[in-house]
Amino acid sequence: MRHQTSLVLVLAFTAVASTSSCAPPDSTPVPSDPRLCNGPIGTRAQLTTPIGATEGPRIDEPLECSEGGSGMDEGAYIRIHGQGTRQLVMPGRSGKQTCVPPAGAKSDVCPEVPAHEVADEIKKRLHARGIVVNGIGAGVCAQPAGDDFDTWDYSVGITDWKDADAAVAIVDEVLQGWGIGHHFGISVRGMNCDMVLF
């Protein structure tokens, strides 16, 4: 009887998890930490990357937001500026030829790069460092308008301020490696607890 009850619980949990999660199957599972319902873990003081530096990652002062009732709406957007020539565009933007630049390509190859390709590369590197990713797309403070990239505050989300410096360094590394002259962001944010199992 005990074995049968355990099996039923495992099956029930699996069914609920598969219908409640918006994360793709290959993503790092988000910890069920109730603190994330109120925004990210940690504090802004844990970000030590210099603001407006002329060397290393070039970041703006984090834009802090608390616009909704979900932890995912609470946090900060950190904009990291590239120093190359390529521009980022929204996925599926029509009328333009976009591509991912091959390693060592000249700057006129792939002058426009789909933002989601950059996001996927950043996500992969964050996962390799053991950093939890809680979303890709509109930043925590964004007010998106159609396919206008600059209104999206396009970013990869993380849940803990302790990972902010490493995440900023990874974004900077990808922007430099891909010759991006645009900006990309990190959203340090909580979770929508209606979609997280505790």
URJOJO-V489890 format. One record per backbone hydrogen bond with DSSP energy under -1.0 kcal/mol. CO is the residue of the C=O (numbers start at 1). NH is the residue of the N-H. Records with the same first field share a line. If there is no record, write none. Layout:
CO: NH + NH
//
This chain:
1: 5
2: 6
3: 7
4: 8
5: 9
6: 10
7: 11
8: 12
9: 13
10: 14
11: 15
12: 16
13: 17
14: 18
15: 19
16: 20
17: 21
24: 27
31: 33
33: 36
34: 37
35: 38
36: 39 + 191
41: 161
43: 46
44: 47
58: 81
59: 52
63: 77
65: 75
70: 73
71: 74 + 190
73: 67
74: 190
75: 65
76: 188
77: 63
78: 186
79: 60
80: 184
86: 181
87: 113
89: 115
90: 93
102: 105
106: 109
111: 87
112: 99
113: 89
114: 117 + 118
115: 119
116: 120
117: 121
118: 122
119: 123
120: 124
121: 125
122: 126
123: 127
124: 128
125: 129
126: 131
127: 130
135: 157
137: 155
139: 142
145: 148
147: 149
148: 151
149: 152
151: 143
152: 139
154: 185
155: 137
156: 187
157: 134
158: 189
159: 41
160: 163
161: 164
163: 167
164: 168
165: 169
166: 170
167: 171
168: 172
169: 173
170: 174
171: 175
172: 176
173: 177
174: 178
175: 180
179: 85 + 86
180: 84
182: 82
184: 80
185: 156
186: 78
187: 158
188: 76
191: 71 + 193
192: 195
//
